[in-house]
Amino acid sequence: MSDATNGSEAQETTQSQRPAPRLNERILSSLSRRSVAAHPWHDLEIGPEAPHIVNCEPVVPGCFLRARAIGLMPMIDQGEKDDKIIAVCADDPEYRHYTDIKQLSPHRLAEIRRFFEDYKKNENKEVAVNDFLPSNTALDAIQYSMRVGNFKSYYMKTTNT
């Protein structure tokens, strides 16, 4: 085995032995004070393993997952850039080994694309989805948003280039 392989195995073992991060106390207290769910990006700490594994959108109210970004889907929604991070649950035994968008089946990619192309048709809104980009592009987007504090700034920067 090469040193690179041994190093990545050691890193994966170390990461898998880390305890899952606790939910931010601010989130828990804000959820108990209001009847609406926490905002998926503004009320949630990004997590100690970002940008490789990030805390993300509730699956059910009050439930948060750790996610691994495996790709980025550039999208235009009503004429504005609205890229989507494509991620898998970092703790799901079926998907936790996925590291790049190319590992998803062509059918799954078609389903994701079709969902985003269609989900605003009932509102008579136009959405354009471009080709999926690899995980390093998603990581760059997450790292940029970590530096500036939000995804909106990332969109503004990439729209003006």
Salt bridges, closest charged atoms under 4 A:
GLU25 OE2 - ARG22 NH2 3.19
ASP43 OD2 - ARG34 NH2 2.59
GLU49 OE1 - ARG18 NH1 3.87
GLU49 OE2 - ARG66 NH1 2.83
ASP77 OD2 - LYS120 NZ 2.59
ASP82 OD2 - LYS84 NZ 3.06
ASP83 OD2 - LYS81 NZ 3.33
ASP91 OD2 - ARG66 NE 2.93
GLU111 OE2 - HIS107 NE2 3.18
GLU111 OE1 - ARG108 NH1 2.79
ASP118 OD2 - ARG114 NE 2.51
ASP118 OD1 - LYS121 NZ 3.26
GLU123 OE1 - LYS125 NZ 3.10
ASP131 OD1 - ARG113 NH2 3.71
